[in-house]
Each structure stands twice: as C-alpha cells, then as structure tokens.
C-alpha cells in the first residue's frame, strides 16, 4: 500500500493573536518544543507515509522549508503553493489530482491539518491503520473525536451505529447552540468533526466528479497552468482564483454515501483559542500555565505567554482565569471566557490597517529574520540575523541611509561596487541611494544591529536589483 501525507497548512489562527499573524500563522507556532506543522508531518511519518505533500500559501514557502530543514529526517516533499486561500475542497482536489499524476490513483492519502495538536502519536497510528484499511476498500474516512463537552465551536457528525469499530456517517450538522450540543452529547451518536480524512486519490476524485464537478474542473484548470520549480508547484493567480471557495464537507462529505467515521483513540485539540493552548500544557498546583520565571502572587487558572527580545519580568497579582500574551509589539489581556473574541480585536486592527495583524515581532525572511527594536520619528533600530551562506538582495533605498554594526559572525558588506569583510564590533555606513548587499560568509549565524535614518522608514522603500529568492 502506497501512503501519502497531505498536510493542509493554510489557517490564519486569528484567535491566537498576537502570537499568530498573517505572515506567521498558527502552523508555525511552537507547542511542546516543535511547530504544529512539524508535529503534523511527523504524525504522518509515524504512520508509514513515505512521501509528503503540503498545501500552503506561497508567502509561507520559506517558513515551510525552514520547518523541513530543521527536521532530523525530513520526508520527500512536494509543495503546492496557493496564491490565495480557497478553502479545503480545492486544496484537497489539487492534492488528489497531483497525487494520481505523481504516484498512482490507488495511493492512500492521509489528510492532516497543520494546526492540530495530537500528543499521543502511538494512539494516532492505531486509528490511522484502521482508516487505511477502510480507505483501501474505496471509502471516504473521517476521524471523529468523541465529544468531552457540549462544545458549540465544532461541527458534529452523527453515525448510524455506535457499536462498530468503523461507523457509517448518517449526517453532518453545523455548529449547534448549547442546548442542541447537550442533546448530541447525551445520545452518544455524535462526534466532533476533526477535519482529518483518509481516502485513495481515485476515491476522492470520483466523489468530486459525482458531487462537486465544478471544483474538480477548476482544480484541473489550475494544475494545467501551474509551474513546477524543483519541489514546488506555483499556480497562476487567475486560474487559481476561478476555484470555488468551499469546504470539503460542503462539497463532498455531506453528500457522499460511503463516508465512515473512525473514532479517535487519541487526544486531540484544534488549538483554536488561548484557553485550548493552556489546556494542552501541564498546569501548576494553582492551575496556571506560565513560564517558570513569571512572578505569580495570588494567581489561579491563568495562562501567560511571554515573547521578548531580551529579559522581561512579568508579574501577576490577585487575578484568576486570565490569558496574558506579551510580545514586543502587542499585549493581550483577556478573561478565558471571552477569549473567542480575540478575533474581534484582529478585525478592528485590520480596519485600522495596523501592522500587528500581518507582521510578527520577529519577521522571517528566506535569508533569516529581522526584529524592530525601537522606532521614533527619523530613525528605526533593528536586529538582523542571516543564516550561514545566505545573503540579502542587492538593493537601495530612496528615503533612508543605514548604519550596520556586526555583533556576531562574519559578513561581506557590499557598498556600491566595493565589498568589505566585516567582523564583530566593526561598522559599515550605507548612504541614501547607494546599492548594497549583506552576505553571511561564516559558518555561524550572522547577527547585526541596523540603524535606519531618514524621512520614511517603511519596508516598501526597497528597490531590489538582484535577488537569490526571485523577489526582484
């Protein structure tokens, strides 16, 4: 049996602001020492999947490659790069068609989300093995989660017979109100819809042909115009945009008559809010989930997350059931009961065009990272890191000059036509309008402090003349 992991990595995770941003969304958050994306990939590997396909936004290409690069045993991977979000049905249709072309129609596809948390991988493998057998027989398989509470934030699935190991789906139901969710919980016939699936490429393509031919036709058109560069497929914006914005549940699963539920034998969280992040961690004796260096006095049931560029003391006194998330450029304080409303904060910030919606405090680029440390009228201070062997684009600025001080590593700083080898403690000046480039020629990470001076300091004041990463 040929197995393929398909990881859908497209969610924005706006309820996890300010840690999750559009340019650095939830799949790249670290929980338990690894990103959620890496954990999803490793779950597939544990099931024996030898190949990997990731469907993600084109802007997250280098973040995804960073995750793969940091893995000790990365799988052979194909990246399908979406120019814009188009929901799960088009993503799965594209993956299934590419799977059939690249491998075979009888390949079993294990479709996982990049933003779920499944602590017990061994139990997941046991459930996946059952799903593989059902998928080989031509069924469409959904992993169902036994509800632990009358949660109104999940879609539910009703099954025909709860006594069997695999249970045929009777119907899908929308997110219910509390009273209805309580009724579902009492019957024992309902599962939470996990959004994880298993089927052969031929089976899901056949289901699209029968129930959602417009999705399949648009996916074929998008694939026909795609460009393949090494291990990535890049789609034409217009052709890709013709695909309907529809979920796999609406397009196929709710209509098909061969959908089975495999009841999950594993713990699961969609990590959809800060309280769910807290539940995924081990609390202290007072029910708090926070770093050991937080000073907590008369504090109970509180979750604290601190992200800073340097040492910062966080203290709580006389509070309970709060979520406190502190990043260098944003602070969230919310009661756990109101944590779902974080999305409203994001919507308000979007209306104000505030950059904390899009860019994280530490911005990741294909060559490394940068973080803004201080900004006032006329100047901005940044900390820049560059990976060994990487270089920034050859560029110039219309409205700012820059001062660079290397604090770690070995750099080649090109200013005009002259290259300067620059060591820790040494300084280079880049006048306004002068072409320049920074390259890490050492074996270790390069770190420098940049001071920008000028009338305008926005990121769009960059004119690229040459670039290793195709951004000219």
Buried (B, 14 or more C-beta within 10 A) or exposed (E): EBBBBBBBBBBBBBBBBBBBBBBBBBBBBEBEEBBBBBBBBBBBBEBBBEBBBBBBBBEBBBBBBBBBEEEEEBBEBBBBBBBEEBBBBBBBBBBBBBBBEBBEBBBBBBBBBBBBBBBEBEBBBBBBEBBBBBBBEEBBBBBBBBBEEBBBEBBBBBBEEBEEEBBBBBEBBEEBEEEBBEEBBEEEBBBBBBBBBBBBBBBBBBBBEEBBEEBBBBBEBBBEEBEEEEEBBBBBEEBBBBBBEBBBBBBBBBBBEBBBBBBBBBBBBBBBBBBBBBBBBEBEEEBBBBEEEBEBEEBBBBBBBBBEEEEEEBEBEEBBBBBBBBBBBBEBEBBBEEBBEBBEBBEEBEEEEEBBBBBBBBBBBBBBBBBBBEEEEEBBBBBBBBBBEBBBBBBBBEEBBBBBBBEBBBBBBBBEEEEEEBEBEBEBEBEBEBBBBBBBBBEEBBBBBBBBEBEEBEEEBBBEEEBBBEEE
